[in-house]
Amino acid sequence: MSRFVLFSVVIAVALIVSGCWDYLDIENRAYVFGVAVDRNPDGEGYLATIEIAHPQGQPQSGSPGGQLPEPPKILKSRAGTTLGNALYHIGDGHLSQVPLWQEVKAIFISDDVAREGIGPVIDLFFRSTVLNLRSYMYIVEGSAAEPLLWLPEFQPLTSRYVREMERQFAKNPLYAKPKSVIMTASRLIEAGAVMLPRLVMENGEVRLKGSAVIQDGVWVGWLDEPTTIGANWLIGDLDRVMAQTGCPIDANHEITMELNAAEHRLDLTVDGDRIEARYRIGAIVRMLDMSGCLLNPTDLEDRILIERAAAEWMRRHLELAIKRSQEELGVDFLGINVAFSRRFPQLARQIEWNDVYPKVDIHVETEANLAHPGVLQVGPIIR
């Protein structure tokens, strides 16, 4: 045998053998899709709960009423003085399959934990070599483990259910835009504050409802749904939203519109000690329901009334967010400081933004235009 052939055989064997070290037997792995983090009720530290998909927990043909012969998911919990200790030893002694962490979709953090800080959660996910940094973060009002007990529609996993609800955000931004661990950490580093979706159990089911405001990693307050809409718009996360307001000529009837985000501009000026922030927010309006409102969109005067009503609806929601941010919480979760640092870098280094922010003059100008194809069509007159 020539040296070349012998060398080729040795290399081939080495490649085959080395490949075995990375072998992953998925049949003996427990797929973890969700992680819930609560305070340890029995002492210091954390209580970690994981949501594991049960591959046999599916309806079988012939089972009466489509009943599940086995639970569709398994929940396992463990307490620890640190989150890493609780999480990595969660299956010790009572879980035959080794947890597979790479598929984690969602992290549920109780408001009790968030009040002390979400830093340990972010730190663990960044330092770990197996935890998924693209997992989305949610702040739960109450127990973080409770939503994992719920069986949602279409699929049994709560973590996948809330992750897929991001598709609804584009049309109904009633909660903060979901963010991954990486995005949350980046926002906290850059702006000092971030909005995360608020998750609640309502009427026995999971709902994303409003937002949690996190400053320097610590929970500081909630935003309701109208305020969240305004905040999403000012931040630039909003694409479209459904708006309902009174008919401009008949208070007994309402009109429904689809507002599509258009212009979004923030101008900053400095005059001595006075800082002014002026937003200009525009929207394209599409009428959805005008039943009972006797306005004709093809008439110029009526069209102006509709556009003014839409602009006023926008302004009210934007001002709710500004008031909550500046007057009630004193937290710049709108990210104005980021734009200020880019516009006035030297001045930004000389001031303490958290002290200056409550005194910043913030103004909003809104404009709405009926400009979508078909929006000026008149519906059938039915009495």
KEKE-3310 file (N, C-alpha, C; in steps of 0.2 Angstrom, whole numbers, plus 5000, padded with zeros to 4 digits):
npx = (5004:5003:5011:5002:4990:4988:4989:4977:4968:4969:4966:4952:4947:4949:4941:4928:4928:4929:4917:4908:4908:4900:4888:4870:4858:4842:4831:4832:4831:4824:4813:4814:4803:4799:4803:4800:4802:4801:4801:4808:4797:4800:4811:4827:4832:4828:4813:4813:4804:4800:4794:4790:4789:4778:4780:4771:4759:4747:4731:4724:4719:4702:4701:4689:4680:4691:4700:4715:4727:4738:4746:4749:4760:4774:4778:4792:4799:4811:4820:4832:4847:4853:4848:4854:4858:4846:4840:4849:4849:4837:4831:4837:4837:4823:4819:4820:4826:4838:4837:4834:4840:4841:4830:4822:4808:4802:4803:4796:4794:4791:4782:4786:4800:4805:4804:4814:4824:4829:4841:4849:4843:4845:4859:4862:4857:4866:4878:4877:4880:4871:4858:4845:4847:4839:4826:4810:4805:4794:4784:4776:4761:4759:4761:4774:4774:4761:4755:4760:4753:4742:4732:4733:4723:4724:4737:4747:4757:4761:4772:4776:4764:4762:4773:4770:4760:4766:4763:4751:4754:4757:4744:4737:4743:4743:4751:4768:4780:4786:4802:4818:4830:4843:4839:4832:4843:4851:4843:4842:4855:4858:4847:4843:4831:4816:4802:4792:4782:4767:4760:4745:4734:4718:4701:4704:4713:4728:4733:4741:4743:4745:4760:4776:4787:4804:4817:4835:4836:4826:4809:4797:4785:4768:4760:4744:4733:4729:4739:4750:4748:4751:4764:4771:4769:4776:4789:4791:4788:4775:4765:4752:4735:4719:4706:4694:4681:4670:4657:4660:4649:4638:4636:4630:4634:4647:4663:4674:4691:4706:4722:4737:4754:4763:4772:4785:4794:4806:4811:4824:4829:4840:4840:4849:4846:4835:4827:4819:4808:4800:4788:4782:4769:4762:4748:4740:4724:4711:4695:4684:4671:4657:4644:4629:4634:4632:4642:4650:4664:4669:4665:4673:4673:4667:4677:4688:4683:4683:4697:4702:4696:4703:4716:4715:4712:4724:4732:4728:4731:4745:4749:4745:4755:4766:4763:4763:4776:4784:4778:4772:4780:4793:4802:4812:4806:4803:4814:4820:4832:4841:4840:4844:4857:4864:4861:4866:4880:4891:4885:4876:4885:4888:4877:4865:4854:4842:4838:4836:4826:4812:4809:4810:4803:4790:4782:4768:4763:4750:4745:4733:4728:4716:4720:4721:4719:4703:4697:4688:4677:4659:4648:4634:4618:4608:4593)
npy = (4994:5011:5026:5037:5031:5025:5036:5043:5034:5035:5048:5048:5038:5046:5057:5051:5045:5057:5063:5057:5062:5073:5068:5068:5061:5062:5055:5052:5064:5078:5089:5106:5119:5131:5142:5146:5158:5161:5168:5159:5151:5145:5150:5159:5164:5156:5149:5138:5133:5122:5119:5105:5096:5083:5069:5058:5063:5065:5066:5050:5039:5033:5035:5040:5055:5062:5062:5065:5053:5053:5066:5081:5089:5091:5097:5103:5107:5116:5122:5134:5142:5151:5156:5148:5137:5131:5129:5121:5109:5104:5092:5082:5067:5064:5064:5056:5058:5069:5086:5096:5111:5120:5123:5132:5143:5154:5165:5166:5178:5181:5195:5198:5193:5202:5214:5214:5212:5208:5205:5193:5183:5187:5187:5173:5167:5173:5168:5155:5140:5133:5138:5147:5162:5169:5167:5174:5186:5188:5197:5192:5194:5190:5172:5165:5152:5148:5151:5140:5129:5130:5124:5129:5135:5125:5120:5112:5119:5132:5141:5141:5145:5159:5164:5163:5172:5184:5187:5193:5205:5215:5220:5222:5231:5230:5227:5227:5226:5209:5204:5197:5189:5194:5206:5213:5215:5223:5234:5239:5242:5252:5262:5261:5258:5248:5241:5227:5213:5211:5198:5190:5180:5178:5175:5162:5159:5163:5179:5192:5208:5224:5232:5229:5240:5241:5247:5249:5236:5233:5231:5244:5248:5246:5247:5251:5245:5256:5265:5258:5257:5270:5272:5262:5267:5279:5274:5268:5255:5252:5246:5246:5249:5246:5258:5266:5278:5291:5296:5311:5319:5314:5309:5298:5287:5277:5276:5265:5263:5259:5262:5266:5266:5280:5294:5297:5306:5313:5328:5337:5350:5362:5375:5384:5379:5373:5359:5353:5341:5336:5327:5321:5313:5303:5296:5284:5282:5270:5267:5257:5254:5263:5262:5270:5282:5297:5302:5307:5301:5305:5318:5333:5341:5332:5323:5329:5330:5317:5314:5323:5317:5305:5309:5315:5305:5298:5307:5307:5295:5295:5305:5299:5290:5298:5305:5295:5291:5302:5310:5302:5290:5294:5288:5286:5277:5278:5280:5293:5298:5291:5296:5309:5308:5305:5316:5327:5323:5328:5336:5327:5319:5327:5329:5322:5311:5305:5314:5326:5322:5323:5336:5339:5347:5340:5338:5333:5331:5327:5319:5314:5305:5301:5290:5278:5265:5264:5268:5279:5275:5274:5266:5254:5261:5257:5256)
npz = (5000:4995:5002:5000:4999:5011:5019:5015:5020:5034:5036:5032:5042:5053:5051:5051:5064:5072:5069:5077:5089:5089:5089:5091:5099:5096:5100:5113:5119:5128:5122:5125:5126:5132:5146:5162:5175:5191:5208:5221:5231:5244:5249:5247:5230:5214:5206:5193:5179:5166:5150:5141:5126:5123:5114:5112:5116:5108:5099:5096:5083:5084:5097:5109:5106:5103:5113:5123:5125:5132:5142:5133:5135:5146:5162:5171:5187:5197:5211:5215:5221:5213:5196:5186:5193:5196:5183:5176:5183:5183:5178:5185:5193:5191:5177:5163:5151:5143:5144:5129:5125:5115:5107:5114:5114:5121:5135:5151:5163:5180:5187:5200:5200:5190:5196:5204:5195:5178:5174:5178:5171:5157:5158:5160:5148:5139:5143:5142:5132:5126:5127:5119:5112:5104:5109:5114:5126:5140:5151:5165:5174:5189:5193:5184:5179:5178:5166:5158:5161:5154:5140:5124:5109:5094:5096:5109:5116:5126:5125:5111:5106:5111:5105:5091:5091:5087:5074:5074:5079:5069:5064:5076:5087:5102:5112:5118:5105:5103:5109:5107:5117:5114:5107:5118:5127:5120:5118:5131:5134:5125:5126:5139:5144:5140:5132:5136:5131:5140:5149:5154:5163:5159:5161:5161:5151:5141:5138:5129:5134:5134:5141:5149:5157:5157:5166:5166:5168:5177:5182:5181:5179:5172:5156:5149:5136:5126:5129:5126:5112:5107:5112:5104:5092:5093:5095:5083:5080:5076:5063:5057:5063:5070:5072:5081:5082:5086:5075:5066:5064:5071:5086:5091:5083:5077:5068:5060:5056:5047:5051:5043:5046:5041:5039:5050:5061:5071:5078:5086:5096:5104:5115:5125:5141:5138:5130:5116:5109:5095:5087:5072:5065:5054:5045:5034:5029:5029:5026:5036:5041:5040:5044:5047:5049:5041:5032:5017:5009:4997:4996:4998:5010:5019:5019:5024:5038:5042:5041:5050:5062:5062:5064:5077:5085:5084:5090:5103:5108:5106:5115:5127:5129:5130:5142:5151:5151:5153:5164:5173:5175:5173:5165:5150:5140:5127:5120:5116:5121:5114:5100:5104:5108:5097:5089:5097:5102:5111:5120:5126:5133:5144:5152:5163:5158:5163:5173:5166:5157:5162:5160:5147:5133:5124:5110:5099:5082:5071:5056:5045:5030:5018:5007:5002:4989:4983:4995:4994:4989:4988:4999:4997:4998:5010:5018)
capx = (5000:5007:5010:4997:4983:4988:4987:4970:4964:4970:4962:4945:4945:4949:4935:4922:4928:4928:4910:4904:4908:4895:4882:4865:4852:4836:4826:4833:4831:4818:4813:4812:4801:4797:4806:4797:4806:4798:4804:4808:4792:4802:4817:4830:4834:4823:4810:4813:4799:4801:4789:4793:4784:4777:4779:4766:4753:4743:4725:4725:4713:4698:4700:4682:4680:4698:4704:4722:4728:4743:4747:4753:4767:4777:4781:4796:4802:4816:4822:4840:4849:4854:4844:4858:4858:4839:4839:4853:4848:4830:4829:4841:4833:4816:4818:4825:4829:4842:4834:4837:4838:4842:4823:4818:4805:4799:4805:4791:4797:4786:4783:4790:4807:4806:4804:4821:4829:4829:4848:4851:4840:4849:4866:4863:4857:4872:4884:4876:4882:4865:4851:4843:4847:4833:4820:4807:4804:4788:4784:4770:4758:4758:4765:4776:4773:4754:4753:4762:4748:4736:4732:4730:4720:4728:4743:4747:4763:4760:4778:4775:4758:4764:4779:4767:4756:4769:4760:4745:4756:4757:4738:4734:4749:4740:4756:4774:4783:4790:4809:4822:4835:4848:4836:4831:4849:4854:4839:4844:4862:4858:4842:4842:4824:4814:4795:4792:4775:4764:4756:4741:4729:4712:4696:4707:4717:4733:4733:4746:4739:4749:4767:4779:4792:4810:4823:4841:4834:4821:4802:4796:4777:4764:4756:4738:4733:4729:4745:4755:4748:4754:4771:4773:4769:4782:4795:4792:4787:4769:4764:4745:4731:4712:4704:4686:4680:4664:4656:4660:4642:4633:4639:4627:4636:4654:4666:4680:4696:4712:4727:4743:4759:4767:4777:4788:4799:4808:4816:4827:4832:4842:4841:4851:4844:4828:4827:4812:4807:4794:4786:4778:4767:4757:4745:4736:4717:4707:4688:4681:4664:4654:4637:4625:4638:4630:4647:4652:4671:4670:4664:4679:4672:4666:4683:4692:4681:4686:4704:4703:4694:4708:4722:4714:4712:4731:4735:4726:4735:4752:4749:4744:4762:4771:4762:4765:4783:4787:4776:4770:4785:4799:4807:4812:4805:4802:4820:4822:4839:4845:4841:4847:4864:4866:4861:4871:4884:4895:4880:4873:4890:4888:4871:4862:4847:4836:4836:4834:4820:4805:4809:4810:4796:4788:4776:4766:4759:4748:4741:4729:4725:4712:4723:4722:4715:4696:4694:4684:4671:4653:4645:4627:4613:4603:4589)
capy = (5000:5017:5031:5041:5028:5024:5043:5044:5029:5037:5054:5046:5036:5051:5061:5047:5045:5063:5065:5053:5066:5078:5064:5069:5056:5066:5051:5052:5071:5081:5096:5111:5125:5136:5142:5151:5160:5163:5168:5153:5152:5142:5153:5163:5161:5156:5142:5137:5128:5121:5116:5100:5093:5076:5067:5053:5066:5067:5062:5044:5037:5028:5037:5043:5062:5065:5063:5064:5047:5056:5074:5084:5092:5089:5103:5101:5113:5115:5128:5135:5149:5155:5153:5143:5130:5128:5127:5115:5103:5103:5086:5077:5062:5063:5065:5051:5061:5075:5092:5100:5118:5125:5125:5137:5149:5159:5165:5169:5180:5184:5202:5198:5193:5208:5220:5213:5213:5203:5204:5186:5179:5189:5185:5166:5165:5175:5164:5148:5138:5129:5141:5150:5169:5171:5166:5180:5188:5190:5198:5189:5197:5184:5167:5164:5145:5146:5150:5134:5124:5131:5121:5134:5132:5123:5117:5112:5122:5139:5145:5142:5149:5166:5166:5164:5178:5190:5188:5197:5212:5219:5223:5224:5232:5231:5225:5228:5221:5204:5205:5192:5191:5199:5213:5216:5217:5229:5240:5241:5245:5258:5267:5261:5256:5244:5238:5220:5211:5210:5192:5189:5175:5181:5171:5155:5159:5168:5185:5198:5214:5230:5231:5231:5245:5239:5252:5247:5229:5232:5233:5250:5249:5243:5251:5248:5244:5262:5269:5254:5259:5276:5270:5258:5272:5284:5271:5266:5248:5251:5246:5248:5249:5248:5264:5267:5284:5294:5300:5318:5323:5311:5306:5291:5282:5277:5274:5261:5264:5256:5267:5263:5271:5283:5298:5296:5310:5316:5334:5339:5357:5364:5382:5385:5374:5370:5354:5352:5336:5337:5322:5322:5306:5303:5289:5283:5280:5266:5266:5250:5253:5269:5261:5275:5289:5299:5306:5304:5302:5308:5325:5336:5343:5326:5319:5333:5329:5310:5314:5326:5312:5300:5313:5317:5298:5296:5312:5305:5289:5297:5309:5295:5287:5303:5307:5289:5290:5308:5313:5297:5285:5297:5284:5287:5270:5280:5281:5299:5299:5288:5301:5315:5306:5305:5323:5331:5318:5331:5338:5321:5316:5331:5329:5316:5311:5304:5320:5331:5320:5325:5343:5340:5349:5335:5339:5329:5334:5321:5320:5308:5306:5296:5290:5271:5264:5261:5271:5284:5272:5275:5259:5254:5264:5252:5258)
capz = (5000:4995:5007:4999:5000:5018:5022:5014:5024:5041:5036:5032:5048:5058:5050:5054:5072:5075:5068:5082:5095:5089:5088:5095:5099:5097:5103:5120:5122:5130:5119:5130:5122:5136:5152:5167:5180:5197:5214:5225:5237:5250:5251:5242:5224:5209:5204:5186:5176:5159:5146:5137:5122:5124:5107:5112:5119:5103:5098:5092:5079:5088:5104:5109:5107:5101:5119:5123:5129:5137:5142:5127:5137:5153:5165:5177:5190:5202:5214:5216:5224:5206:5190:5182:5197:5196:5177:5173:5187:5183:5177:5189:5197:5189:5170:5160:5145:5144:5141:5124:5126:5109:5104:5118:5110:5125:5142:5155:5169:5184:5189:5206:5198:5186:5200:5207:5189:5173:5172:5179:5165:5151:5159:5159:5141:5135:5145:5140:5125:5123:5128:5113:5112:5100:5113:5116:5133:5142:5159:5167:5180:5193:5192:5177:5178:5177:5159:5155:5162:5149:5133:5119:5103:5088:5098:5116:5119:5127:5122:5104:5105:5111:5100:5085:5091:5084:5067:5075:5081:5063:5064:5082:5092:5109:5117:5116:5100:5106:5108:5109:5123:5111:5106:5124:5130:5116:5119:5138:5134:5121:5128:5146:5145:5135:5133:5134:5131:5147:5148:5159:5163:5159:5159:5160:5145:5141:5134:5128:5135:5136:5141:5155:5156:5161:5166:5169:5169:5183:5181:5184:5178:5166:5151:5146:5128:5122:5130:5122:5105:5106:5113:5099:5086:5094:5094:5076:5079:5073:5056:5056:5069:5069:5076:5081:5085:5085:5069:5067:5063:5074:5091:5092:5079:5077:5062:5061:5051:5047:5050:5041:5048:5036:5041:5057:5061:5077:5077:5092:5096:5110:5116:5132:5145:5135:5125:5113:5105:5091:5083:5066:5064:5048:5043:5028:5032:5025:5030:5036:5043:5041:5044:5052:5049:5035:5028:5010:5008:4990:4997:5001:5017:5024:5019:5029:5044:5043:5042:5057:5067:5063:5067:5084:5088:5084:5095:5110:5110:5107:5121:5133:5130:5132:5149:5155:5151:5156:5170:5178:5177:5172:5161:5143:5136:5120:5116:5114:5122:5108:5095:5106:5109:5090:5087:5101:5106:5116:5126:5129:5138:5149:5156:5166:5154:5168:5177:5161:5153:5164:5158:5140:5130:5119:5106:5093:5076:5068:5050:5042:5024:5015:5001:4999:4983:4985:5001:4993:4986:4992:4999:4995:5002:5013:5024)
cpx = (5004:5006:5004:4990:4983:4986:4980:4966:4964:4966:4954:4943:4944:4943:4928:4922:4926:4921:4906:4904:4903:4888:4876:4859:4846:4830:4826:4834:4824:4818:4810:4810:4800:4801:4802:4801:4802:4803:4803:4803:4795:4809:4820:4831:4828:4819:4809:4808:4800:4795:4792:4788:4784:4775:4773:4759:4749:4737:4727:4718:4709:4697:4693:4683:4687:4702:4711:4724:4734:4744:4751:4760:4768:4780:4786:4799:4807:4818:4830:4841:4851:4850:4848:4858:4851:4838:4842:4852:4841:4827:4832:4836:4826:4814:4823:4829:4832:4838:4838:4835:4838:4835:4819:4815:4803:4802:4799:4794:4791:4787:4787:4798:4809:4807:4811:4826:4829:4836:4851:4849:4844:4856:4867:4862:4863:4878:4884:4878:4876:4859:4851:4843:4842:4826:4817:4805:4798:4788:4777:4767:4755:4763:4767:4775:4766:4752:4755:4758:4743:4737:4729:4727:4726:4734:4743:4752:4761:4766:4777:4769:4759:4769:4775:4762:4759:4766:4754:4747:4755:4750:4735:4740:4746:4745:4762:4776:4787:4797:4813:4827:4840:4845:4835:4838:4852:4850:4841:4851:4862:4853:4841:4836:4821:4806:4795:4784:4773:4759:4752:4737:4722:4706:4699:4711:4722:4732:4739:4742:4743:4756:4770:4785:4798:4815:4829:4840:4829:4814:4800:4788:4774:4761:4750:4738:4733:4736:4751:4754:4752:4762:4774:4774:4775:4789:4797:4791:4780:4768:4757:4741:4724:4710:4697:4685:4673:4663:4656:4654:4637:4636:4636:4629:4644:4657:4672:4685:4702:4718:4734:4749:4762:4773:4779:4794:4800:4813:4818:4830:4834:4843:4842:4850:4838:4829:4820:4813:4800:4793:4781:4776:4761:4754:4741:4730:4714:4700:4686:4674:4662:4646:4634:4628:4636:4636:4649:4660:4673:4669:4670:4678:4671:4673:4688:4690:4683:4693:4706:4701:4700:4714:4721:4714:4720:4734:4734:4730:4743:4753:4749:4751:4767:4770:4764:4772:4786:4785:4775:4776:4792:4804:4806:4812:4804:4808:4822:4829:4843:4846:4845:4855:4867:4866:4866:4875:4888:4890:4877:4878:4890:4882:4869:4855:4841:4834:4834:4827:4814:4804:4809:4803:4795:4782:4774:4762:4757:4744:4739:4727:4722:4715:4724:4717:4708:4693:4688:4677:4665:4650:4637:4623:4607:4599:4586)
cpy = (5006:5021:5035:5038:5027:5031:5045:5040:5032:5043:5052:5043:5041:5055:5057:5046:5051:5065:5062:5058:5071:5074:5066:5065:5059:5062:5051:5059:5073:5088:5101:5117:5131:5136:5148:5152:5164:5164:5161:5154:5149:5145:5158:5160:5161:5149:5142:5132:5128:5117:5111:5097:5086:5073:5062:5056:5069:5063:5056:5042:5032:5030:5041:5051:5065:5066:5061:5058:5049:5063:5076:5087:5090:5095:5100:5107:5111:5122:5128:5142:5154:5151:5147:5136:5127:5125:5121:5109:5101:5096:5080:5073:5061:5064:5061:5053:5068:5081:5095:5107:5123:5127:5129:5142:5155:5159:5169:5171:5184:5191:5203:5198:5199:5214:5220:5214:5207:5201:5197:5182:5180:5186:5177:5164:5167:5171:5157:5146:5134:5133:5146:5158:5172:5170:5173:5180:5191:5192:5196:5192:5191:5179:5166:5157:5144:5146:5144:5128:5124:5127:5126:5130:5130:5119:5117:5116:5129:5143:5146:5146:5157:5168:5167:5170:5184:5192:5193:5204:5217:5223:5225:5225:5234:5229:5227:5223:5216:5205:5199:5194:5196:5206:5217:5219:5223:5235:5243:5245:5252:5264:5267:5259:5252:5242:5231:5218:5209:5204:5191:5183:5178:5176:5164:5154:5164:5173:5190:5204:5219:5228:5232:5235:5242:5244:5249:5240:5227:5234:5239:5252:5246:5249:5248:5248:5251:5266:5265:5256:5265:5276:5267:5263:5277:5281:5269:5259:5247:5251:5249:5246:5250:5253:5265:5273:5286:5297:5307:5322:5320:5307:5299:5286:5282:5274:5270:5262:5260:5261:5264:5268:5274:5287:5297:5300:5313:5322:5336:5345:5358:5372:5384:5379:5370:5365:5353:5346:5336:5331:5324:5315:5307:5296:5289:5279:5276:5265:5259:5249:5260:5268:5266:5281:5292:5304:5303:5306:5305:5316:5328:5338:5337:5323:5323:5331:5322:5310:5318:5321:5307:5303:5314:5310:5296:5301:5310:5300:5291:5301:5305:5292:5292:5305:5301:5289:5296:5310:5307:5292:5288:5293:5285:5280:5272:5280:5287:5301:5296:5293:5307:5314:5307:5312:5327:5327:5322:5333:5332:5318:5321:5331:5322:5315:5310:5310:5326:5329:5323:5333:5345:5342:5344:5337:5334:5332:5327:5323:5314:5309:5300:5295:5282:5270:5261:5264:5276:5282:5273:5268:5260:5257:5259:5255:5253)
cpz = (5000:5001:5006:5001:5008:5022:5021:5019:5031:5041:5036:5039:5053:5057:5053:5061:5075:5074:5074:5088:5095:5088:5093:5094:5101:5101:5110:5123:5123:5127:5123:5125:5126:5143:5156:5173:5186:5203:5218:5231:5244:5252:5246:5235:5219:5209:5197:5184:5169:5156:5141:5133:5123:5117:5107:5114:5113:5102:5094:5089:5083:5095:5104:5110:5106:5108:5119:5127:5134:5137:5136:5128:5144:5156:5171:5180:5195:5204:5215:5218:5218:5201:5187:5186:5196:5189:5174:5177:5187:5182:5181:5194:5195:5182:5167:5154:5146:5140:5135:5124:5120:5106:5109:5114:5115:5132:5146:5162:5173:5186:5195:5204:5194:5190:5203:5201:5185:5171:5173:5173:5159:5152:5158:5152:5137:5137:5143:5133:5122:5123:5122:5114:5108:5103:5115:5123:5134:5149:5160:5174:5184:5192:5185:5175:5176:5170:5155:5156:5157:5143:5128:5114:5098:5090:5106:5119:5120:5124:5115:5102:5105:5106:5093:5085:5088:5077:5068:5077:5075:5063:5070:5087:5099:5114:5114:5110:5104:5104:5110:5115:5120:5110:5113:5127:5126:5117:5126:5138:5130:5124:5136:5148:5139:5137:5131:5135:5138:5146:5155:5158:5164:5157:5158:5154:5145:5136:5134:5129:5138:5137:5148:5153:5160:5160:5169:5171:5175:5181:5185:5183:5172:5162:5149:5139:5124:5123:5126:5114:5103:5107:5107:5092:5087:5093:5087:5075:5076:5066:5054:5063:5067:5074:5075:5085:5083:5078:5070:5067:5067:5080:5093:5088:5079:5070:5064:5055:5052:5046:5049:5042:5042:5038:5048:5058:5068:5076:5084:5092:5103:5110:5123:5136:5143:5130:5123:5109:5101:5086:5078:5064:5059:5047:5037:5031:5027:5029:5030:5037:5045:5042:5049:5052:5042:5032:5022:5009:5002:4991:5001:5008:5022:5024:5024:5036:5046:5045:5049:5063:5068:5066:5074:5088:5089:5090:5102:5112:5111:5114:5128:5134:5133:5140:5153:5156:5154:5163:5175:5180:5177:5169:5154:5139:5129:5116:5113:5115:5117:5103:5097:5106:5102:5087:5090:5105:5112:5122:5129:5134:5144:5154:5158:5163:5159:5172:5172:5158:5155:5162:5151:5137:5124:5116:5100:5088:5072:5061:5047:5035:5021:5008:4998:4994:4986:4991:5000:4990:4991:4993:4997:5000:5004:5019:5028)
residu = (MET:SER:ARG:PHE:VAL:LEU:PHE:SER:VAL:VAL:ILE:ALA:VAL:ALA:LEU:ILE:VAL:SER:GLY:CYS:TRP:ASP:TYR:LEU:ASP:ILE:GLU:ASN:ARG:ALA:TYR:VAL:PHE:GLY:VAL:ALA:VAL:ASP:ARG:ASN:PRO:ASP:GLY:GLU:GLY:TYR:LEU:ALA:THR:ILE:GLU:ILE:ALA:HIS:PRO:GLN:GLY:GLN:PRO:GLN:SER:GLY:SER:PRO:GLY:GLY:GLN:LEU:PRO:GLU:PRO:PRO:LYS:ILE:LEU:LYS:SER:ARG:ALA:GLY:THR:THR:LEU:GLY:ASN:ALA:LEU:TYR:HIS:ILE:GLY:ASP:GLY:HIS:LEU:SER:GLN:VAL:PRO:LEU:TRP:GLN:GLU:VAL:LYS:ALA:ILE:PHE:ILE:SER:ASP:ASP:VAL:ALA:ARG:GLU:GLY:ILE:GLY:PRO:VAL:ILE:ASP:LEU:PHE:PHE:ARG:SER:THR:VAL:LEU:ASN:LEU:ARG:SER:TYR:MET:TYR:ILE:VAL:GLU:GLY:SER:ALA:ALA:GLU:PRO:LEU:LEU:TRP:LEU:PRO:GLU:PHE:GLN:PRO:LEU:THR:SER:ARG:TYR:VAL:ARG:GLU:MET:GLU:ARG:GLN:PHE:ALA:LYS:ASN:PRO:LEU:TYR:ALA:LYS:PRO:LYS:SER:VAL:ILE:MET:THR:ALA:SER:ARG:LEU:ILE:GLU:ALA:GLY:ALA:VAL:MET:LEU:PRO:ARG:LEU:VAL:MET:GLU:ASN:GLY:GLU:VAL:ARG:LEU:LYS:GLY:SER:ALA:VAL:ILE:GLN:ASP:GLY:VAL:TRP:VAL:GLY:TRP:LEU:ASP:GLU:PRO:THR:THR:ILE:GLY:ALA:ASN:TRP:LEU:ILE:GLY:ASP:LEU:ASP:ARG:VAL:MET:ALA:GLN:THR:GLY:CYS:PRO:ILE:ASP:ALA:ASN:HIS:GLU:ILE:THR:MET:GLU:LEU:ASN:ALA:ALA:GLU:HIS:ARG:LEU:ASP:LEU:THR:VAL:ASP:GLY:ASP:ARG:ILE:GLU:ALA:ARG:TYR:ARG:ILE:GLY:ALA:ILE:VAL:ARG:MET:LEU:ASP:MET:SER:GLY:CYS:LEU:LEU:ASN:PRO:THR:ASP:LEU:GLU:ASP:ARG:ILE:LEU:ILE:GLU:ARG:ALA:ALA:ALA:GLU:TRP:MET:ARG:ARG:HIS:LEU:GLU:LEU:ALA:ILE:LYS:ARG:SER:GLN:GLU:GLU:LEU:GLY:VAL:ASP:PHE:LEU:GLY:ILE:ASN:VAL:ALA:PHE:SER:ARG:ARG:PHE:PRO:GLN:LEU:ALA:ARG:GLN:ILE:GLU:TRP:ASN:ASP:VAL:TYR:PRO:LYS:VAL:ASP:ILE:HIS:VAL:GLU:THR:GLU:ALA:ASN:LEU:ALA:HIS:PRO:GLY:VAL:LEU:GLN:VAL:GLY:PRO:ILE:ILE:ARG)
# end
